[in-house]
């Protein structure tokens, strides 16, 4: 059975995506193996940004698609901080989900990322 090797996110502007993921979500640049690929790291987990030709706009949450979920200790505080930084909040008020609450943001390429606060 194959094992998960990486998660890739396609973005139309590599520099804007690197800025977003490092400045707002706590990733660091691990490698730049090619001009169209940047490998990010977040506590030992890799995320690969790949160059795409055009921006997307997921019909979140009504449409199908893949959503990256990141754990956050306080989604309300995260929403406030991200809003002040002019990050597009798709779901800006914490909403319940089985096991906790979440908010959702859109990266510069239109991909949706959920920040998840799990109940203890």
C-alpha positions as CSV (number, residue, x, y, z in Angstrom):
1,X,0.0,0.0,0.0
2,X,1.5,3.4,-0.9
3,X,2.3,5.8,1.9
4,X,1.7,9.6,1.8
5,X,4.9,11.3,0.6
6,X,3.9,14.9,0.6
7,X,1.0,17.4,0.3
8,X,1.3,19.8,-2.6
9,X,-0.6,23.1,-3.0
10,X,-0.7,24.7,-6.4
11,X,-0.4,28.5,-6.5
12,X,-0.2,31.0,-9.2
13,X,2.4,33.3,-7.4
14,X,5.1,31.3,-5.6
15,X,6.5,34.4,-3.8
16,X,3.1,35.5,-2.5
17,X,2.3,32.0,-1.4
18,X,5.7,31.7,0.5
19,X,5.0,35.0,2.1
20,X,1.5,33.9,3.2
21,X,2.4,30.5,4.6
22,X,5.6,31.7,6.4
23,X,4.2,35.1,7.7
24,X,0.7,34.0,8.7
25,X,0.7,30.3,9.2
26,X,4.2,29.6,10.8
27,X,5.8,27.6,8.0
28,X,9.5,28.0,7.1
29,X,11.2,27.5,3.8
30,X,13.0,24.1,3.8
31,X,14.2,24.0,0.2
32,X,13.8,25.5,-3.3
33,X,14.6,22.6,-5.6
34,X,13.4,24.5,-8.7
35,X,12.0,28.0,-9.5
36,X,8.5,26.5,-9.7
37,X,8.7,24.5,-6.4
38,X,9.2,25.5,-2.8
39,X,9.2,23.0,0.1
40,X,7.9,24.4,3.3
41,X,8.2,22.9,6.8
42,X,5.9,23.1,9.8
43,X,7.1,21.2,12.8
44,X,8.6,18.4,10.7
45,X,5.7,18.2,8.2
46,X,6.4,19.2,4.6
47,X,4.2,21.2,2.3
48,X,5.2,21.7,-1.3
49,X,4.1,24.8,-3.1
50,X,4.0,24.2,-6.9
51,X,3.6,26.9,-9.6
52,X,0.2,26.9,-11.4
53,X,-0.8,28.9,-14.4
54,X,-3.8,30.5,-12.9
55,X,-5.6,31.3,-9.6
56,X,-8.4,29.1,-8.3
57,X,-11.5,29.9,-6.2
58,X,-12.9,26.9,-4.4
59,X,-16.6,26.9,-3.8
60,X,-16.0,26.3,-0.1
61,X,-17.7,24.6,1.6
62,X,-20.4,23.7,-1.0
63,X,-18.1,22.4,-3.7
64,X,-15.7,19.5,-3.7
65,X,-12.0,20.0,-3.1
66,X,-9.2,19.3,-0.7
67,X,-8.7,21.5,2.4
68,X,-5.6,21.7,4.5
69,X,-6.3,21.6,8.2
70,X,-3.9,23.1,10.7
71,X,-4.2,22.8,14.5
72,X,-4.5,26.1,16.4
73,X,-4.8,26.5,20.2
74,X,-7.2,29.5,19.8
75,X,-9.0,30.0,16.6
76,X,-10.8,33.2,17.8
77,X,-7.4,34.9,18.4
78,X,-6.1,33.5,15.1
79,X,-9.1,35.0,13.2
80,X,-8.5,38.4,14.8
81,X,-4.8,38.4,14.0
82,X,-5.3,37.3,10.4
83,X,-8.1,39.8,9.9
84,X,-5.8,42.6,11.0
85,X,-3.2,41.3,8.5
86,X,-5.8,41.6,5.7
87,X,-5.9,37.8,5.2
88,X,-9.2,36.8,3.5
89,X,-11.3,35.0,6.1
90,X,-13.8,32.6,4.5
91,X,-15.2,31.7,7.9
92,X,-14.0,34.4,10.4
93,X,-16.1,33.5,13.4
94,X,-15.3,30.2,15.1
95,X,-17.8,27.6,14.1
96,X,-18.4,24.2,15.8
97,X,-17.4,20.9,14.3
98,X,-17.4,17.5,15.9
99,X,-14.4,17.7,18.3
100,X,-13.9,21.5,18.5
101,X,-14.3,24.7,16.5
102,X,-12.7,26.1,13.3
103,X,-12.2,29.1,11.1
104,X,-11.2,29.1,7.4
105,X,-8.9,31.4,5.4
106,X,-8.1,31.7,1.7
107,X,-4.4,31.8,0.6
108,X,-3.4,34.3,-2.2
109,X,-4.0,31.6,-4.8
110,X,-7.6,30.9,-3.7
111,X,-6.9,27.7,-1.7
112,X,-8.8,27.3,1.5
113,X,-7.0,26.4,4.8
114,X,-8.9,25.6,8.0
115,X,-7.5,26.3,11.4
116,X,-8.9,23.8,13.9
117,X,-9.1,24.1,17.6
118,X,-9.7,20.7,19.2
119,X,-11.5,20.3,22.5
120,X,-9.4,19.0,25.3
